[in-house]
Amino acid sequence: MKLSSFESLPIGAGNQVTATASGNGRIIYAWSTAFPGRPYAAIQLTGGDASIGLVASTQWISPIYGVQALTVPAFVPDGDILSVVQTGS
C-alpha cells in the first residue's frame, strides 16, 4: 500500500502483499498492535469476519474460529491483530 506524503499508517500497523504459491493470486496481510478486546470488537463490528485473528508464533488464531490453516510470515509481529485475505489461487 503506497500512501501519499501526508498519510501514514498508525504506529504499530503494517501491511504486505505476497504472491500465492501458484503465482496466480495474492495474499494480503494487514496487522496492528493488539490491545485487549480489540480482536473481539473488530470481529463483532464486521459481523463475524473470519479474516481477523491474532498472531501466536507463526499461527493465525481467530478468537471465534480457533487456529487457522495458515502459517503467518515472520514479517508479522507476534501478538498482533491480523487480517488475511487471499485473491485468486
DAUR-V73221 format. One record per pair of residues at least 12 apart in sequence whose ideal C-beta (glycine too) atoms are under 8 Angstrom apart, sorted by the first residue. I is the first residue (numbers start at 1). J is the second residue. Records with the same first field share a line. If there is no record, write none. Layout:
I: J, J
This chain:
1: 15, 17
10: 32
11: 33
12: 32, 33, 80
13: 30, 31, 32, 33
14: 30, 31, 32, 75, 76
15: 28, 29, 30, 31
16: 29, 73, 75
17: 29
18: 73
20: 86, 88, 89
22: 88, 89
24: 88, 89
25: 86, 87, 88, 89
26: 86, 87, 88
27: 84, 85, 86
28: 84, 85, 86, 87
29: 72, 73, 75, 76, 82, 83, 84
30: 82, 83
31: 55, 76, 77, 80, 81, 82, 83
32: 80, 81
33: 77, 80, 81
34: 54, 79, 80, 81
38: 81
39: 52, 53, 54, 63, 81
40: 63
42: 81
43: 62, 63, 64
48: 64
49: 83
50: 62, 64, 65
51: 83, 84, 85
52: 81, 82, 83
53: 65, 68, 81, 82, 83, 84
54: 79, 80, 81, 82
55: 72, 76, 77, 78, 79, 80, 81, 82
56: 78, 79
57: 78
58: 71, 72, 73, 74
59: 71, 72
60: 72, 82, 84
68: 84
70: 84
